[in-house]
Amino acid sequence: GVYEDVPLRPSGLAQALVPARADPARPPSLARVEREVSMGAETAFDTHYRLRPLFRELARGMLVARDGVDLDRSPERARELVGDDLWALIRPGVTAPEERGGPGMPGPAIERAVTDLERLAWS
């Protein structure tokens, strides 16, 4: 017939419904961390409940693995090993913010905390 020589192609809708392939160089955990960091900067609530646990988990693992320092049991030593911006975020005893909608951690401070984490990881 007339249509025998026409190659079949999926419609635009069918193509749009096919899940995109994940970038193998970009692990899903990295996307999660990036999302948490960007959302964590918005309000004081987000900083406390999104950024703080994430950065504490990362710093705790690095401190123990690298120096055998427990963040909660040896806070003085932990503070010596991390930078001021990271310490402000991960230090023990930080209470939830009273003004939940107040400003979150400023972008430059987050960048410095990330730099502190990187220094901790590679030094």
Backbone bond lengths (Angstrom), bond angles and torsions (degrees), N, CA, C in turn:
res aa  C-N    CA-C-N  psi(-1)  N-CA   C-N-CA  omega(-1)  CA-C   N-CA-C  phi
1 G - - - 1.412 - - 1.509 111.85 -
2 V 1.277 113.23 -174.40 1.457 122.82 -176.88 1.531 111.77 -64.00
3 Y 1.332 118.19 -36.57 1.456 121.10 -173.02 1.524 113.73 -93.16
4 E 1.310 118.61 2.17 1.457 121.19 -177.18 1.523 112.60 -63.61
5 D 1.303 119.02 -32.22 1.458 121.63 -177.38 1.528 113.21 -90.00
6 V 1.308 117.61 -1.96 1.463 121.43 -179.42 1.524 108.31 -88.72
7 P 1.352 117.82 120.58 1.466 119.06 179.58 1.526 110.62 -68.13
8 L 1.328 115.83 142.19 1.465 120.55 178.39 1.524 108.70 -83.87
9 R 1.308 114.71 130.38 1.464 120.75 177.08 1.517 107.72 -127.50
10 P 1.302 116.82 146.72 1.464 118.32 175.54 1.529 109.51 -65.04
11 S 1.299 115.23 147.28 1.465 119.44 178.38 1.523 109.38 -69.34
12 G 1.317 116.46 166.23 1.462 121.26 176.51 1.518 111.32 -59.15
13 L 1.319 116.43 -38.40 1.470 120.54 178.60 1.521 110.21 -64.60
14 A 1.317 116.94 -45.80 1.466 120.50 179.50 1.527 110.61 -60.94
15 Q 1.322 117.20 -40.05 1.465 120.44 179.05 1.528 111.24 -66.99
16 A 1.322 116.84 -37.22 1.461 120.52 -179.69 1.521 111.71 -67.91
17 L 1.312 117.48 -27.03 1.463 121.44 -178.96 1.525 113.24 -82.58
18 V 1.314 117.38 -12.14 1.460 120.46 177.67 1.524 108.03 -75.86
19 P 1.346 117.47 125.74 1.473 119.22 -179.30 1.523 111.00 -61.11
20 A 1.315 114.84 139.52 1.466 120.04 177.49 1.519 109.09 -68.37
21 R 1.311 115.90 144.80 1.461 120.03 176.81 1.514 109.25 -73.60
22 A 1.313 114.22 139.84 1.458 118.76 177.03 1.521 108.84 -72.45
23 D 1.315 115.02 142.94 1.458 120.56 176.76 1.530 107.39 -71.26
24 P 1.343 118.41 116.34 1.465 119.83 -176.47 1.528 113.00 -63.07
25 A 1.314 117.60 -23.01 1.458 120.37 179.19 1.526 111.26 -83.04
26 R 1.304 117.36 -5.71 1.461 122.17 -175.59 1.523 109.22 -124.06
27 P 1.325 117.50 93.96 1.462 119.88 -176.59 1.530 111.96 -65.62
28 P 1.327 116.74 149.09 1.469 120.46 179.14 1.530 112.46 -56.54
29 S 1.324 117.16 -32.53 1.461 119.62 -179.87 1.527 111.30 -64.15
30 L 1.332 117.35 -32.79 1.463 120.69 177.37 1.522 110.19 -66.26
31 A 1.316 116.30 -43.12 1.469 119.83 177.83 1.526 110.45 -61.23
32 R 1.325 117.38 -38.91 1.471 121.45 178.76 1.529 110.22 -63.69
33 V 1.319 116.46 -45.02 1.464 120.35 -179.65 1.528 110.27 -63.49
34 E 1.327 116.80 -44.84 1.463 119.70 178.87 1.524 111.23 -60.23
35 R 1.321 116.61 -41.19 1.471 121.04 178.95 1.529 110.36 -64.37
36 E 1.328 117.32 -44.68 1.464 121.25 179.51 1.526 111.19 -62.41
37 V 1.326 116.32 -40.51 1.466 119.66 -179.67 1.526 110.80 -66.79
38 S 1.324 117.10 -45.96 1.469 118.48 -178.55 1.525 111.38 -66.38
39 M 1.315 117.54 -38.57 1.467 120.15 179.08 1.524 110.91 -74.89
40 G 1.320 117.10 -31.19 1.453 121.75 -176.68 1.505 114.51 -70.16
41 A 1.305 117.32 -14.48 1.459 120.75 -178.16 1.523 112.59 -88.22
42 E 1.308 117.75 -10.37 1.462 120.35 -170.94 1.522 114.39 -71.16
43 T 1.329 118.39 -49.32 1.472 120.57 -178.07 1.524 109.38 -133.70
44 A 1.324 115.66 166.84 1.460 120.66 177.06 1.528 110.22 -60.97
45 F 1.320 116.74 -37.61 1.465 121.85 177.10 1.527 109.79 -59.89
46 D 1.326 116.70 -48.63 1.464 120.95 -179.28 1.523 111.93 -63.03
47 T 1.318 116.03 -40.77 1.468 119.19 178.54 1.522 109.94 -60.98
48 H 1.331 116.28 -45.37 1.462 120.09 -177.04 1.528 112.56 -69.60
49 Y 1.313 117.62 -42.43 1.460 120.61 -173.17 1.531 114.94 -97.73
50 R 1.314 118.36 -10.57 1.461 120.70 177.17 1.536 111.13 -112.99
51 L 1.331 115.94 -59.46 1.463 119.27 -176.11 1.517 112.59 -68.88
52 R 1.304 116.52 -49.19 1.462 120.73 -175.67 1.532 112.34 -54.16
53 P 1.337 119.80 -52.68 1.473 118.53 -179.97 1.529 112.77 -61.96
54 L 1.315 116.74 -37.88 1.458 120.63 179.87 1.526 111.04 -64.03
55 F 1.323 116.59 -49.92 1.465 120.73 -178.72 1.525 111.01 -67.98
56 R 1.330 117.12 -36.48 1.482 119.79 177.26 1.524 110.57 -62.76
57 E 1.310 116.46 -43.74 1.466 120.44 -179.62 1.530 110.63 -61.69
58 L 1.322 116.56 -45.93 1.458 120.55 179.83 1.534 111.28 -64.43
59 A 1.322 116.34 -48.93 1.471 120.17 -178.05 1.524 110.88 -65.35
60 R 1.323 117.42 -41.29 1.469 120.85 179.82 1.525 109.96 -57.56
61 G 1.321 116.69 -47.53 1.461 119.53 -179.91 1.516 112.79 -62.32
62 M 1.318 116.64 -42.14 1.467 120.25 -179.66 1.518 111.63 -67.59
63 L 1.326 116.81 -41.91 1.461 120.33 -179.27 1.522 111.34 -63.28
64 V 1.313 116.71 -43.22 1.458 120.09 -179.75 1.527 110.21 -68.81
65 A 1.323 117.44 -47.35 1.460 120.98 -176.82 1.523 112.34 -65.06
66 R 1.305 115.69 -41.79 1.461 119.57 -173.86 1.519 113.00 -84.74
67 D 1.329 116.50 -43.46 1.459 120.20 -171.72 1.529 114.62 -122.22
68 G 1.330 117.47 -2.73 1.458 119.87 -177.73 1.523 112.21 67.38
69 V 1.332 116.71 27.04 1.467 121.62 -176.76 1.526 109.63 -103.80
70 D 1.321 115.74 126.43 1.457 121.39 175.87 1.531 108.24 -90.77
71 L 1.304 115.49 123.65 1.462 122.36 -176.46 1.526 112.36 -55.67
72 D 1.317 117.20 -40.77 1.469 120.16 -176.35 1.520 113.43 -88.20
73 R 1.319 118.17 -28.76 1.465 120.64 -178.85 1.525 113.18 -87.62
74 S 1.332 115.93 -25.73 1.471 120.61 -179.04 1.520 109.90 -130.95
75 P 1.337 117.31 61.41 1.461 118.81 -175.35 1.526 113.85 -63.32
76 E 1.327 117.78 -31.97 1.459 119.45 -179.89 1.530 110.52 -63.75
77 R 1.340 115.67 -45.63 1.465 119.62 179.48 1.528 110.87 -67.77
78 A 1.323 116.58 -40.00 1.467 120.57 178.53 1.524 109.87 -59.72
79 R 1.326 116.30 -42.19 1.464 119.49 -179.36 1.522 111.57 -62.85
80 E 1.316 117.02 -36.56 1.461 120.74 177.88 1.526 111.79 -62.76
81 L 1.327 116.78 -29.96 1.461 121.46 -174.06 1.520 114.51 -90.77
82 V 1.327 117.35 -18.83 1.472 120.41 -178.90 1.524 109.57 -111.61
83 G 1.309 117.43 160.48 1.465 121.86 178.78 1.525 112.17 -77.76
84 D 1.318 114.88 167.99 1.468 120.79 -176.59 1.528 113.39 -61.70
85 D 1.329 117.60 -41.22 1.471 119.71 -178.40 1.515 111.27 -67.87
86 L 1.321 116.17 -41.01 1.459 119.30 177.66 1.523 109.95 -66.87
87 W 1.325 117.11 -42.77 1.459 120.60 -179.70 1.530 111.46 -60.57
88 A 1.320 117.30 -40.93 1.467 120.56 179.18 1.526 111.00 -58.91
89 L 1.295 117.02 -30.01 1.460 121.99 -177.86 1.521 112.72 -87.20
90 I 1.331 118.35 -34.87 1.468 120.70 -171.26 1.517 114.95 -105.87
91 R 1.314 117.98 -8.25 1.467 119.54 -173.40 1.528 111.31 -57.58
92 P 1.319 115.78 145.37 1.468 120.03 177.73 1.527 111.04 -63.80
93 G 1.308 115.47 151.82 1.453 120.96 173.01 1.511 116.45 86.04
94 V 1.312 118.88 5.14 1.461 120.56 178.62 1.526 108.02 -71.83
95 T 1.310 116.23 125.94 1.464 120.25 179.73 1.525 110.29 -92.87
96 A 1.312 114.60 160.21 1.468 120.20 178.90 1.525 109.28 -61.62
97 P 1.313 117.26 145.08 1.466 120.03 -179.00 1.523 111.35 -67.87
98 E 1.333 115.22 141.93 1.464 119.61 177.00 1.523 110.63 -70.67
99 E 1.319 115.82 -40.90 1.463 120.77 179.08 1.527 108.30 -97.85
100 R 1.307 115.83 89.47 1.460 122.02 -174.03 1.535 112.98 -59.37
101 G 1.320 117.44 -32.87 1.458 121.17 -178.56 1.511 113.37 -89.04
102 G 1.334 116.65 4.52 1.460 120.24 179.11 1.512 110.87 -64.96
103 P 1.320 116.49 174.85 1.467 119.59 -176.92 1.526 111.88 -64.40
104 G 1.313 114.76 144.00 1.457 121.07 176.18 1.514 110.17 -83.34
105 M 1.308 115.64 -169.98 1.459 121.25 179.47 1.528 108.37 -70.86
106 P 1.321 118.31 128.01 1.476 120.76 -179.44 1.528 111.60 -62.61
107 G 1.326 115.74 147.75 1.460 121.61 -179.75 1.513 114.61 -51.04
108 P 1.347 118.61 -46.88 1.469 118.60 179.55 1.530 112.84 -61.03
109 A 1.333 117.37 -35.53 1.467 120.06 177.98 1.529 110.68 -68.84
110 I 1.329 116.94 -36.87 1.464 120.36 176.20 1.525 109.61 -63.83
111 E 1.324 116.61 -43.78 1.467 120.15 178.62 1.528 111.11 -59.86
112 R 1.332 116.55 -41.40 1.470 119.41 179.11 1.536 110.52 -67.46
113 A 1.338 117.47 -37.03 1.468 120.54 177.51 1.531 110.29 -65.05
114 V 1.321 116.77 -39.28 1.468 120.57 176.59 1.531 109.39 -64.18
115 T 1.314 117.09 -42.14 1.469 120.80 177.15 1.527 110.27 -60.57
116 D 1.334 116.65 -41.15 1.472 120.70 176.99 1.532 110.44 -60.84
117 L 1.324 117.03 -42.24 1.470 121.12 177.87 1.527 110.63 -62.92
118 E 1.320 116.19 -44.92 1.461 119.97 179.75 1.521 110.82 -61.88
119 R 1.313 116.47 -43.07 1.470 120.41 178.65 1.521 110.02 -61.84
120 L 1.320 116.22 -41.75 1.462 121.08 179.02 1.529 110.43 -62.96
121 A 1.325 116.39 -40.06 1.468 120.73 -178.41 1.519 112.76 -69.50
122 W 1.329 117.13 -36.54 1.467 120.34 -171.43 1.523 114.61 -103.16
123 S 1.305 117.67 -4.27 1.486 117.33 -178.38 1.512 111.40 -93.62
